[in-house]
Amino acid sequence: MQQDKIPVVVLISGRGSNLQAIIDNSQNDQLDIDIKAVISNRPDVVGLERARAAGIPAITIDHTMFCDRTAFEQALRECIDQYQPQLVILAGFMRILGADFVNHYHGRMLNIHPSLLPKYPGLNTHQRAIDNHDSEHGASIHFVTTELDGGPAVLQVRVPVLDNDTAETLAARVLEQEHHLYCQAIQWFAEQRLSMKDSKVIFDQKELQQPRIARSQ
């Protein structure tokens, strides 16, 4: 790819399977990004090992070591801003972020959520889809705003819910699609095709009325 790579920081809390897809695609020149650091709010998670294996700074800012959320987020923000990222990527980061933190990164923080938003914000999305007898489930990429999982969605992928699905089998099929989905949205941002203005998604210089739908891989 011809354009300059944009600096990004990735926030994680666990295994980092989406992180690994992002690392792989950036190393294969499929993503125009330079991952400056991976930061986890939990120590000793697999995602940090993935970052170290790729030669990326792997940092722990343990939220349990701070007196309150404000102090934790202040430390997290100071760490992120050392790297001057154009984009902050939440890849399985399992902390609810406060308004001051979110607003500081307004328009330059993306999250992935395992549902077809606005359906099923929060946790246990796969079981909720099964319990409601949904015919399809999926994942969404959205800009982060102060509303939990409520920022404007950019891109979604749909996954059929099978008759014999459990939360685990459905989650596994959704996760496989997430890897492709997140990389596509990140690349759009890197190419300046994707942005947020006045809480609206702008794609190719036009307001996006509905999230784009990705083809299942």
Residue, then its C-alpha position, 0 to 999 in steps of 0.5 A: m500500500q502506498q500511503d503513510k501508516i497511521p499510528v494506533v494504540v490497541l486496548i485489550s483485556g484478554r486473549g486478543s484474538n482480534l488483536q492478532a488479526i490486526i497484527d497479522n494484517s498490519q505485518n502483511d501490509q494489508l492495513d496502513i497502520d503502525i501499532k505503537a502499543v498494546i495496553s491491557n487493564r489486566p496483567d498476564v493476559v494472552g493478548l499481551e504475549r501476542a503483542r510481545a511476540a510481534g515486537i510491539p510494546a505490551i503495557t499493563i495498567d491494572h484498573t484494580m490498582f487505582c482508587d477509582r475509575t477517574a484515576f485509572e482513566q487518567a493514567l490510561r489516557e496519559c499512557i495512550d497519549q505518549y504515542q500520539p495515536q490517530l486511532v484508538i482500537l478497543a479489541g475486547f477491552m472490558r471496561i466501561l469508559g467515562a465521558d471525559f475519557v471518551n470525549h478526549y478521543h471523540g471521532r478516533m476510537l473504534n470498538i467491536h461488539p458481538s451483536l447487530l447493534p442496536k440489538y443487545p448492547g452489553l454482555n451475553t449477546h450470543q445467548r440473548a440472540i438464541d433465547n429470542h429465537d433470532s434467525e441471524h446474529g452478528a457483529s458491529i464496528h462502531f465509533v465509541t461515544t458516552e452511551l454504552d455500545g451506543g455509538p454510531a455503527v459503521l460496519q456489520v456482518r450477519v451470521p445465521v443462528l443454527d437450530n443446534d447453536t449454543a452460545e459457544t458455537l455461535a460465538a465462535r462463528v461470530l468471532e471468525q467474522e469479527h477478524h475480517l470485519y474489524c480490519q476492514a473498518i480500520q483500513w477505511f479509517a486509515e484511508q480517511r474514507l471513514s470519520m465521525k462528525d456531529s455523532k454521524v458516520i461519514f463514509d466516502q464524504k457522505e453521511l452513512q444512514q445505515p451501517r454497511i454490511a460486510r459479506s461473510q468470509 
